[in-house]
Amino acid sequence: MSTLYQDAQRAGQEAVRTAILDRAISLLVAEGPAALTMRRIATEVGSSTKVLYTMFGGKEGLADALYREGFARLRRAQERVPAAADPLTRLSNLGAAYREHALAEPAYYRVMFEQAVPGFRPSAEALAVAETAFEASTAAVAACIDSGVFRPGDAQEIAKILWAASHGAVSLEIAGHFPPDTAAHRYETLMTAVAQAFCARPATAATTTDSASPTEEGQTS
């Protein structure tokens, strides 16, 4: 019977990296940061420790790769959100996608935002990857400003304020403080209320309760 590593090898180098990261994140969630060792992960995926050290350089490099992978997945989720004629609808849909992605990838979410690996500090490269995850939401805010839906302002700053609200609600939901039958409605209500603060015509935001808004990370700027 082939190992996870052997199966991934047949699919290519990127598949090997993804298989290792997915197994590492599973171990991290199931057993905590003490399980995140090169030897343990190599055993789990059926590779040598040399392969892991070559790819990641060590535990710190592995944690950095997990951080980058989490934000890369978030960016791809945001990029999959279809275009919308109305910029506020676009912004709302990006927010909904952020929540859906966080709920689908709670393990990566913890690495990205909750210091699941004690003492880990993301590299400059990882922080740059994190910033790219928020480009779509910042662009959507800019479109709201340009179209007159939002008052003139700093698009990046507004996107970060919207993210702060979004992130707080999602974190509470992941932690189990918002039951599933009320979480979506609370998220939509919160994000509509926050967007309202930036609208040139206050009534506009009240018509966009279909979803929510953007993103950023505690260690990014």
NORSUL-V824813 format. One record per pair of residues at least 24 apart in sequence whose ideal C-beta (glycine too) atoms are under 8 Angstrom apart, sorted by sequence separation. I is the first residue (numbers start at 0). GAP is how many residues later the second one is. If there is no record, write none. Layout:
# NORSUL-V824813
<<I | GAP> <I | GAP>>
This chain:
# NORSUL-V824813
<<37 | 24> <73 | 24> <76 | 24> <165 | 24> <187 | 24> <19 | 25> <133 | 25> <136 | 25> <164 | 25> <165 | 25> <186 | 25> <18 | 26> <35 | 26> <133 | 26> <136 | 26> <164 | 26> <19 | 27> <35 | 27> <73 | 27> <72 | 28> <133 | 29> <161 | 29> <164 | 29> <73 | 31> <19 | 32> <72 | 32> <161 | 32> <160 | 33> <161 | 33> <15 | 35> <19 | 35> <69 | 35> <72 | 35> <19 | 36> <7 | 37> <16 | 38> <23 | 38> <27 | 38> <69 | 38> <73 | 38> <15 | 39> <68 | 39> <69 | 39> <97 | 39> <3 | 40> <4 | 40> <5 | 40> <157 | 40> <3 | 41> <4 | 41> <24 | 41> <69 | 41> <70 | 41> <2 | 42> <3 | 42> <4 | 42> <23 | 42> <65 | 42> <69 | 42> <93 | 42> <94 | 42> <2 | 43> <93 | 43> <168 | 43> <1 | 44> <2 | 44> <20 | 44> <66 | 44> <20 | 45> <65 | 45> <66 | 45> <152 | 45> <4 | 46> <90 | 46> <93 | 46> <165 | 46> <150 | 47> <165 | 47> <16 | 48> <20 | 48> <62 | 48> <149 | 48> <150 | 48> <164 | 48> <165 | 48> <166 | 48> <90 | 49> <149 | 49> <150 | 49> <165 | 49> <166 | 49> <89 | 50> <90 | 50> <148 | 50> <149 | 50> <162 | 50> <17 | 51> <65 | 51> <148 | 51> <161 | 51> <162 | 51> <90 | 52> <147 | 52> <148 | 52> <161 | 52> <162 | 52> <163 | 52> <66 | 53> <86 | 53> <89 | 53> <90 | 53> <162 | 53> <62 | 54> <67 | 54> <74 | 54> <112 | 54> <143 | 54> <158 | 54> <159 | 54> <66 | 55> <70 | 55> <77 | 55> <80 | 55> <148 | 55> <158 | 55> <63 | 56> <86 | 56> <87 | 56> <158 | 56> <159 | 56> <62 | 57> <67 | 57> <71 | 57> <74 | 57> <77 | 57> <78 | 57> <86 | 57> <113 | 57> <158 | 57> <63 | 58> <67 | 58> <70 | 58> <74 | 58> <77 | 58> <112 | 58> <63 | 59> <66 | 59> <70 | 59> <73 | 59> <77 | 59> <86 | 59> <59 | 60> <74 | 60> <86 | 60> <63 | 61> <67 | 61> <70 | 61> <71 | 61> <74 | 61> <87 | 61> <108 | 61> <63 | 62> <67 | 62> <70 | 62> <86 | 62> <66 | 63> <97 | 65> <108 | 65> <94 | 67> <98 | 67> <102 | 67> <97 | 68> <101 | 68> <105 | 68> <98 | 70> <102 | 70> <90 | 71> <94 | 71> <98 | 71> <102 | 71> <97 | 72> <101 | 72> <140 | 73> <98 | 74> <139 | 74> <136 | 76> <137 | 76> <28 | 77> <136 | 77> <28 | 78> <136 | 78> <27 | 79> <133 | 80> <25 | 81> <28 | 81> <35 | 81> <133 | 81> <24 | 82> <132 | 82> <133 | 82> <24 | 83> <27 | 83> <32 | 83> <132 | 83> <32 | 84> <32 | 85> <98 | 85> <24 | 86> <129 | 86> <133 | 86> <28 | 87> <129 | 87> <27 | 88> <98 | 88> <27 | 89> <129 | 89> <130 | 89> <129 | 90> <126 | 92> <126 | 93> <94 | 96> <121 | 97> <120 | 98> <91 | 99> <91 | 103> <90 | 104> <112 | 104> <111 | 105> <112 | 105> <87 | 107> <98 | 112> <98 | 113> <95 | 114> <96 | 114> <97 | 114> <95 | 115> <97 | 115> <87 | 116> <91 | 116> <94 | 116> <95 | 116> <97 | 116> <87 | 117> <92 | 117> <94 | 117> <97 | 117> <91 | 118> <92 | 118> <94 | 118> <88 | 119> <91 | 119> <93 | 119> <94 | 119> <87 | 120> <91 | 120> <93 | 120> <88 | 121> <91 | 121> <90 | 122> <90 | 123> <77 | 137> <73 | 141> <70 | 146>>
